[in-house]
């Protein structure tokens, strides 16, 4: 090569090196941040962008105008926990093993949107609106911050103890997002449109007579503050995806809520994608599925989806044509499960009386074509069997009495995990009248009307005596009405249902049958050692017998299994206080108050410790906080009288003691109050 040619080669190489250096040295754009918004129980046809008209969902409609609307999107299962497991993992329920609320735990090994993005350096935060998604059910994995601080007081029984308003969830998400210095994933779940519908003002008045729509409008308004914070933090490097875990029956096919059937009313959901790299103002025909959400979001941020997932990037490649759906919820009541497979416009629902629909001319699924098109039905049945051939074994059950009561307050029934489809089980279409009556009874009980629920539940038990769900619901109402022995007898033959054994133990305890209660709890623990409330109740019984060391071990296990269990934290602190370990007891009460800042038992325990160390005024303030929340808490009032006396205020102490004595009935606290009055010289 000539000297001149060599100089040209060197010059070209130098220019290339300079260009590479300039490319590496210039600032690279930050990876896009992601906000995943899931609105519980939101039917697609109630969103403005899906034809519902204006005024209900302006936040979602604005997102739709800025991005892509998928017109035909379907969930895989009409229940909150399994549907979110599908959204976050990209797996169908047969392959992640979660089929119901409260009965299953998401397994520890499948990658999720959170684990995949956390591995790429993303900050990950989740903010959920209902106990159904509590961390104990497995979806917290991968989220560095999982905000499920939903106040849980003794035993459930109130819907407001099982969920929290959208504005509370949105405020927590907003604060976290604004604090993130780099790319983030924020999953925000709003539960408000879920039954029973109770929108706050002014949505209650604006949508008078239409409370479901009022809940939707309220949830939509709450999302605006989350999106404002995300846009402020991420700018144009933001991707937003909005969907629902499932829809709502609203009377279609006779289903008022969801979970019982798998028709389009409870499976068709909105799916809106907006932000960095997303086309503006487009509508895609679909169909789309919940399993497509994970690969679609990962593709937008340049992360490869795990191999073997059934989903597809909805913005690239061919449109999905097949879709799976299921509900095993009817199995909880001893009835047949439902599974569906869709190919193109044809949709088979496998049931004791199977159904075949052609969505192209029958989107409401009103004409069963099973007799007209047997070959199509067999083809779809074979596809369904092929999908289920790789079904994983169900994940560990996690339901206990507290979970069961809280889920009942939300309209759900829980039971022993089904191990197989029982031949000859009743078709849910035939069981619908029974289910509707159970729903009404459960809602009455959630409102505190157990007396009204009992006759309905008695009739259901008389019609199906072997139905454990009916007997458990009746037993729970009887126990709350003070008829503990009758409640225990109803659960005398529950065999392998650990939760029923635990509920029997609670009734036996209230009936004064402590030894029998311990035997029932031992049976429950042997059947399922993962139930926190079993360990918690055993700890209470052990403490009553003075076995504080055993009780503390039981409470430790309850807290380990369910870190959000306020009652277990408080019981543990009570045992520590009784054992003379005051500093540790303070830590336990403080842990409870972080979860429930006005928890009466924890405040009362701190007050007792304050009395013991001579801080009478501090103790009195704590007891007054307790009584402001629970005026009938007689033990706290007695403690307040003690604190007032220790502080040199005997007349104030006497006033509190006299208030105890004015309450109807007799109790050990009343007798102690009389004795204290005598000690004070009154």
Order of alpha helices (4+ residues) and beta strands (2+ residues): alpha-beta-alpha-beta-beta-alpha-alpha-alpha-beta-beta-alpha-beta-alpha-alpha-beta-alpha-beta-beta-beta-beta-alpha-beta-beta-beta-beta-alpha-alpha-alpha-alpha-alpha-alpha-alpha-alpha-alpha-alpha-alpha-alpha-alpha-alpha-alpha-alpha-alpha
